[in-house]
């Protein structure tokens, strides 16, 4: 729970988006399974996607030069 609190602060702007019903249903199910509030589950999942994106960017930065060497050799 502490990690989620570090991601949000009082006065942060609110994000208003429309999600498909199946995504909302999945988030509600996951929040119940993980014993979190729906909002906390959404924040945690969003943060995880950013971390995953950072890993992907790092892997691409390592992989592209190797591929260039292979194809230009």
ABEGO torsion letter per residue (X at the ends): XAAAAAABBBGBBBBBBBBBAAAAAAAAAAAAAAGBBAAAAAAAAAAAAAAAAAAAAAAAAAAAAAAAAAAAX
